[in-house]
Amino acid sequence: MFLDRTKDVESHLRRFIQQHFDLNLEFLAVESPPRIEFGDLAFPFPFELAKILRQSPRQIADQIVKNVEIPSYVECFVAAGGGYVNVFFKRVQFFEELYRYLHTSLPEPTGEKIIVEHTNINPNKSAHIGHLRNAALGDTLVRLLKFRGRRVEVQNYIDNTGVQVADVVVGFQHLRQLTLQQVQTISEPFDYYCWDLYAKVSDWYQEDKSHLQHRAQALEAIENDEAPVSQLADYISTRIVLAHLKTMLRLNVRYQVLPRESEILHLKFWEEAFQLLKKNAAIAYQQDGPNKGCWVMQLEKEDGEVVEEKIIVRSNGTVTYVGKDIAYQLWKFGLLGKSFHYRPFCRYQDGQVLPHSGVIPDNSTVWSTTTEPSSDETPDFGQGSFVYNVIDVRQSYLQKVVVEGLKRLGFMEPANRSIHFSYEMVALSPACCEELGIDLSEEDRGKPYVEVSGRKGLGVKADDLIDKLIEKSLEEVNSRQADLNAKQRETIATQIAIGALRYFLLKYTRNAVISFDFSEALSFEGETGPYLQYSVVRANNIFRKLDDASEWNTSVWEAELQKLWKQPESVQSLIADDEVWSLLLQTSRLDETIEQATRTLEMSSLAKYAFTLAQLFNLFYHKHHILSEKDPTSKCFYLTVADSTRLGLLKILDLLGIQVPEKM
C-alpha cells in the first residue's frame, strides 16, 4: 500500500513540474526523512531542477509547496532542509486504506508463466544444510511471486544420470557387491546409508586412480539405459528423491514437477538440442589438442580472444552436465518442440509425503517425468516466459554457458529472461565441526569456516539439524506449556524450530557465506524466527481474550470501528503519536518490501522488515494496555492498530514460510 501511495505522489508531482516548469522528468527519486516528525516522504528533485532553472534548490522547493495542488490523501507539502519537498499524509485516511489493504485476499494468478527451479539436490545421499538454504530461498521467491498474483510453476530438477549417482552405483556394485534386489532390502534410512557410501567411494578412488574406470563405465551404462546398472541407478535416485521431498516438506517447501535428466536423454531432448547447437555453429568439434574428439563451446572476451573451450560432449560421446542443462533450459521456454511424459510421483497430505497409487491427481500431486506416454490427462508443464534458476554462486560460470547457448541459437529474449538466482554457500564453523566430532587439521581450525563437502562426508545432514532444533525447542515448550498434551507441545516445538531455521537461512544477504553454528541457529532471542512468532502469538492473545469477553467484545469493537472511520477527527490526537504512526507506516511498507525483494532477489530484506515491524509492535504493546483501556474510542483505535500489525506480520511470516504456533 505504501508503494502505491508513493507512486501516486510521485505522479502528482511530475505532472505539476511539467505544467509549472515545462519540464518532463520521467522519474522522481524518493527518500525517507531522517525523523518521523519531518514527514512521511522526502523528494530531492529540486536539487536536480536547480541546475536547469538556475535557482537554489530551496527556492524551487518553496515555489512547489506554495503552488502545487494538494491531493485528497495528502495533509500538506513542506519545503525542508536545503531543498527537499516533504510529504505528510492524512493519517486517519491512510490508516483506513491500510486496514482495508491488509484484509484483501491474494489475487488470482494471471499473466505469463514464471518457472522457478530450485533445490536440485543430487539424488545420491541425504540433504545437508547447504541444500536447505537453496530450498528456503527458492520457496520464498515462489511465495513472493504468488503473493503478487503471478502464475508460478515450481520445478525441482533431478540429476539422476550424473556422476554422483554413478559413484553410488559403483559403491554398491564394487565395494558392497550388492545386487539391486539386495539394495532394495536395506531398511535403515537409505539417504543416510548412501551418504556414508558416497564418502567411502571417494576415498576408494583416491587410493587407486584406476578405480575411476568404474565410474566412467557406470556413467555410460546409465546414459545408454543399460541394465542392470541403469535399473540400480533409477532405484537409488527414486528412493533418495522421496527422502529429499520428505525433508523439504519439514521446511514447508513443496514442488509441482520433477524433471529428470534421464528423460532429457532418453526422449532425445539432448539430441535435439545437440543438432541445433551444431547447425548454428554454437559448438565446434575439436580435431586435435587437449580436447580432441570433444564438442566444445568457445567462450570469448570482447576483443575476440578465446579464453576457454567448455566441453559440451566428451570424446567418449557422453554429454556433460552443462550440455544437458542447455537442453533443459530450452524446454523450459518451449523452444525444443518436444514434451515430457508425466506420471504422478507422490502427493502431499496432512503434512506428509505419501505414495500416489490409486489416487486421482490434484493440486497436492507431485509429478515426475517419464519415458512412457499416459492415456490419462496430464499437466502441461514448461513453456515459461521467465525462468529463475536457484543455484549457488559456484555454478555462475556454468549458468553463463547455458545463457550463452541460448544466445548462439538466436533466442535472445529467453536468454535475457533466464535469471540465475545465485547465493553463497553454507559452511561450518570450526566449533560446529568439533561438536559434530569432525577431525580438523590445524589449518582448518584457524579458518573462520570450513566448506561442506559431500565427498568427504563433511556436513550437517538436514534431518539431523531439524531434529536437534526440535529437541531444543521442545525443552523450552515443555517448561512453559506443561498444561498442554504431548502432541500439542511437539507441534508447537516443531513450528518454532522450523521458524528459527528458515529465518536463520533467510536473514543473511545472498552474497554472504553462512558459517553455520549451532549456538547461533538455536538461539531464541534477538533477530530470530521465534521472536517474530512470539510477537504474533502476543497479538493473537489480545483478540482471543477479546472474543471471550462478555461485554466489550469483538462485535462491540467492529461497531466502534465503523464510527471511527466516519468520524476521523475523534482519533486525530491518538494517531498524532509518532510512535503509533511509525508502526502503521512500517506495516504499510509491506508492498514496498515485497517489490524490493522480488526485484533484487534479496530475501534478507523481508527478514529485516519483519524483525523491525515486530520490534515496533512490542514497544507499542508494552506502552498501551489495550484490553484494560476505559475510553471506547481509544480502545477501538489501539485494537485496530494491533490488528493491522498482526495482519502485516502474518503476511510477511507466510512469505518467509514461517508458521505461527498457538502458544509459546
NORCOR-V846925 format. One line per field, one symbol per residue. phi: phi as a letter, one per 40 degrees, with the letter a starting at -180 (. if undefined). A space follows every 50 residues. Layout:
# NORCOR-V846925
phi: ???
This chain:
# NORCOR-V846925
phi: .ccccccccdccccccccccbfbbbcabcbbcdcbccchbbbbccdcccd cccfbcdcccccccccbccccccbcabbcbfcicbcbbccccccdccccc cccccccccagccbbbbagfcdcbaccbdccccdcccccccdccccdcgc cbbbbbcbccbcdccdccddcccbccfbcdccccccccdcccdcdccccc cccccccaccccccccccdcccccfccccccccccdccccdccccccccc cgbbbbabcbcccdcccgccccccccccccfcbbcccagcbdgbcbbccb cccgccbabccbbcccgcccdccccccccccdcgbcgbbccbaccaacaf gbbbcbcgbcdacccbcbcacccbcccbcbcgfccbbbbcaccccccccc cccccccccgcccdccccbcccaccbbbcdccdcccgccbcdccccccab ccacccgcibcdccccccccdcccdccccbbccccccccccccccccccc cccdcbcccccbccccadcccccbbgcbcdccccccdccccdcccccccc bcbcccdcccccccccbdccbdcccccccccccccccccdcccccccccc fbccccccdccccccccccccccbcccccccccccccccccccccdcccc ccccccgbcbccaa
